[in-house]
Amino acid sequence: MLSSSSTAGKNLPLKRRLCFLLKLVCFVSSVLLFCEFLIYYVVIFQCRWPNVKGGAHMAEKETSASVLKAIILADTHLLGEIKGHWLDKLRREWQMERSFQTALWLLQPDIVFILGDVFDEGKWSSPQAWADDVRRFQKMFRHSVFTELVVIAGNHDIGFHYEMTTYKVNRFEKVFNFTSGKLITRKGINFVLVNSVAMEGDGCAVCRTSEAKLVALSHKLNCSQQKPNHSNKRCSDVEKLPASEPILLQHYPLYRKSDAECTGEDSAPPEEKNIAFKEKYDVLSQEASQKLLWWFQPRLILSGHTHSACEVLHAGKIPEISVPSFSWRNRNNPSFIMGSITPTDFSLQKCFLPFESRVFTIYCAAGALLVILVLAHVQLLTPPFYFAQRLISKHKAV
């Protein structure tokens, strides 16, 4: 009888320790589950598709079913084998994968555009490294057949102009079915894809081919927007496209002096805003920018490259939106653009992803609480409740 009660007494502390350990495991698991999975649903669930302002300008046929829902993001910069640390790769790619997959599941877009610099080391990666980067990208940005993915070339994908070769361009085009001067028409909306790295204007082989395609496409679009005119022989044999002003998609922004006029919480930091941009490196040259504006007269331009947000007007009427980086490696507050687009109008809304500083704060708070609980359990730290209880018992004894 005594031995059984003694055994039960010995087992009691063991059960308490196991119960406490189980509680700690549940606590840690809950924090990890929230910070690495659920937080993306909590944050992106708050994003809403913007309403198109059509009003009197919207044709009767342009119902909600004809609105194209597009997600636009930029500069994912998947790390390569040379500069990418395995832990950095693991963390950043998990964040982007969870964000992208959550956005697809919650928002159900018709099309997703990635505006260049998909990879960080595409400009110098070997064939084997390139194949590995592509495999990881396809896993992270997998999508259903109901969502189309369109990828634009950036300088980190094919190199800056002085690094760009036909081999690198063809390698990128083969994987992503991208060519400069390519037109994508969805629901009567014309999107023009531009290889802005090839807009150097020096007559290089890739540049000549790219500009020739853009000029031909410009002619098609201009003819399609004109009213039927039998006397216009230049357009008589041209394939007609939807008469919708195009939207330009490219990596480099059009020329602007700096980000000094950019505003918003995800614009460039104050110490960087007044730094002058270098033509053909930070932005397109003035000449190339004027060419694109003159050729296409676009109603909207979407670009990346700067990693910060900016909105500018060209010629006083053509808006350009610089989309910030989608990677936490480049920003504490990544985001993407949600666009509701019709052939005659568009409306854009920004969707921010979880702030990394907030996730870090949650982890720090959870870690501090975990330390307090462990110290209290091993009686190295007396919880306030027990401390008050001891004071009361001592007072009664006196």
PyMOL commands that set and color helices and strands:
alter all, ss='L'
color gray80, all
select helices_A, chain A and resi 2-44+55-57+64-66+86-107+127-140+155-158+166-176+196-198+205-225+233-235+270-273+286-296+356-377+384-397
alter helices_A, ss='H'
color red, helices_A
select strands_A, chain A and resi 68-73+111-114+148-151+182-186+189-193+247-249+300-303+310-314+318-322+335-341+346-352
alter strands_A, ss='S'
color yellow, strands_A
deselect
rebuild
show_as cartoon
